[in-house]
Amino acid sequence: MRNDHLLVKLDKKKLPNLKYIGKEYLNESFDPHNAYSVPYFWGTLGIIYNDKYYRASDVDTWAKLWNPRFKNQIMFIDGAREFIGIGLSSLGYSLNSTNDKQVEQAYEKLKSLTPNAKAIVSDEIKMYMVNEESNLAVTYSGEAVDMLSKNKHLHYVIPEEGTNLWFDNIVIPKGAKNLKGAYAFINFMLRPENAAQNAEYVGYSTPDEGALKLLPKSVTGDKQFYPSKQQLAKMEVYKNLGPKWLERYNDLFLELKMYRN
């Protein structure tokens, strides 16, 4: 949207409550200096498992997903960047790699992971995991929150190699007819008491440091959804790789979805 000139450049003077957003959640590659966007929620890509069948130590790295015991058992989120990213991360490469050799290595390695795939889907993961028709999946933390609330045997793990760090952001589209109201709304949502109530209700992680002080320790102390700074340091935001590389990732992902050995 920014590249297509669809957004209003933010007047920071009208956003005094931006001061509550933690520095580690600002100035990301998709919007340097937060010229156009304000972080609203954030989260990660990780592994969800059922403790009736597995332990955290069985799935605490991406590399362990290749274990033959998981044959035809893992549900994967339907996304090229996510699936190719598993291969890249397991090899120690960046999620944003545009190195032909690295991407090809990831593709070749992922071929040997496909026998462990039960399905590559989207929203269906939630139903399958909650109903225990599947007991292992790769999905986003925001989806995991909902699943864990509906089945006490489910747990979420952030792989040790690192993972994707995602953000939900608030922006003002060009053509907005009530700019004053837009700024008032953003400030309202950034007020710690409102951000805390919102985070508790939705279940996603908040970047609002003022809200973190108001949330119960049972929420902010949950390392599944509020990982340590050491873990955050290993995470990457997806960069816009451009049409050439986006097509490459998509093509390889399509081949992997159809591949069987």
Salt bridges, closest charged atoms under 4 A:
ASP51 OD1 - HIS153 ND1 2.86
ASP51 OD2 - HIS155 NE2 2.79
ASP58 OD1 - ARG69 NH1 3.42
ASP60 OD1 - LYS64 NZ 2.80
ASP78 OD1 - LYS257 NZ 3.12
GLU104 OE1 - ARG248 NH2 2.99
GLU108 OE1 - LYS111 NZ 3.42
GLU132 OE1 - LYS52 NZ 3.01
GLU143 OE1 - LYS126 NZ 3.55
ASP146 OD2 - LYS126 NZ 3.27
ASP146 OD2 - LYS150 NZ 3.24
GLU193 OE2 - ARG191 NE 3.21
